[in-house]
Amino acid sequence: RGTESVPLHLAGDVPETQLIGAPGCFRAAAIESFIPSGHIGWAACWLGTARGALADTVTLLRSAGRPATVDHRSDLVSERLARVRMSVELVSAYLARVTEEADRARADGVSLDNPSAQIHLNLLKVIGAELTFDAVERLIGVVGMRLGYLENTQVPLERHLRDLKSASLNYADDRLLVATGALSWLDRAVRLA
């Protein structure tokens, strides 16, 4: 969720014994640790949000307290739930695959500083941000505006929608896609995750 953080300028000295990696080697630390951990961690959190929203919505729709405006036996409702499930499943599968790739590289002592690994990590962040938001937005289409946008309802879809929208905004997907496009020129074999 957006924190309304204000800009901050810090100045100071850090003892050399507290530096990670060799001086001037931030790029290596970012590629081998920060980026994989960040993108995998974020995608997992967003997946948990979308999965929870789906589970809560299905539970609500199966209950006697379901909205009277939603016909849970409708083919349209089933089709919409299937699309939500598809998005959640795709994020889950891609997250698992990219996590395996990063874990295997780390276990084998192989650097993640190659185009295909960076493409997979970047796309994980974008896929996770976009598909989980899409899933919750579709759930709002299932339950309607009243349950979808009111705060303090049985299923907090409004909060989930805001949280997941920030996934694309806090670290801009368009920047990652530009970088991924540039990396794609270098991955001539098109090594898929």
Disulfide bonds with the S-S distance in Angstrom:
none
